[in-house]
């Protein structure tokens, strides 16, 4: 059997990116299989995240707060250009 690399949970780390689809991993600690649907589908797509978003906190609330801040800044910018 070929040597496989396992993560800290005992789950196999894929040795190569496969085409978009379904990939099965095995947790060797208990032999359970897990299906990763869509694995590799975004490998050629850049993940453009707003650097102001903290992924360890609730994303929706942060996004709504940032959206409101951006909308206020845009209103101030437009008001300033009308005054000039």
N, C-alpha and C positions, 0 to 999 in steps of 0.2 A: 504494500500500500504506500502511496506517495505521501511524503511529509506535507502537512498542511499547517498554515499559521492560524492560531486561534486568538481571539480578543480576550479581554479580561473576564468575559462571561462564558468563555468556552465555545464561542460561536466562530465558525470558520470564516476567515477573511478571504474574499475572492482574490485569486492571484491575477486576474485580468478582467477588464471591463468587457462585458458581453453586449450584444445587440439588445435593443429595447425589448423587453418581454418579461417573462417570469423566470426567476432564478431560485433555486432551492439551496438552503444552507442547512447544516446539521449541527446541532448542539451536542458535542461529543460527551458532555458530562452525563446526559440522560438519554441520548440518542434521538431526541425529538427533531423533527424536520419543520422548517419554517419556509414558506413561500414568499418571496419578495416580488410582488407584482409591480411592473413598471421599472424594475431595476435597470439602470443604464440609459433610460429614456432621455435624460437631460444632459448627457455627458458632453454634448457639443454646444450647449446653451449656457451663456454666462449667467450667473446668478447675481443680479444687480440689486443689492440691498442698500437701503438708506443707512448710512453709518450712524445715524442718530438712534436707530432702533436697537435695543438691548434684547437679544434673543433669549435671555434667561428670565425675562419678565413678560407679562401678557402683551402680545403684539397688537391686538385690536385697539386696546385702550391707548397705547403709545401712538399708534397710527392716527387715531382720531384727534389726539392732543396736538400732534405735529401738523395735521391737516388744518386745524383751527388756527394754529400759530402762523402757518404759511398764508392762510386766507387773510388774516389780520395784517400781516406784513405787506401783502399785495394791495390791500385797501389803502394802507398808509402810503405806499409808493404811488398809487394812482391819485390819491388826494394831494400829495406833494407836487406831482407833475401838473395838476390842474391849477394849483395856486401860483405856480411860476409863470 
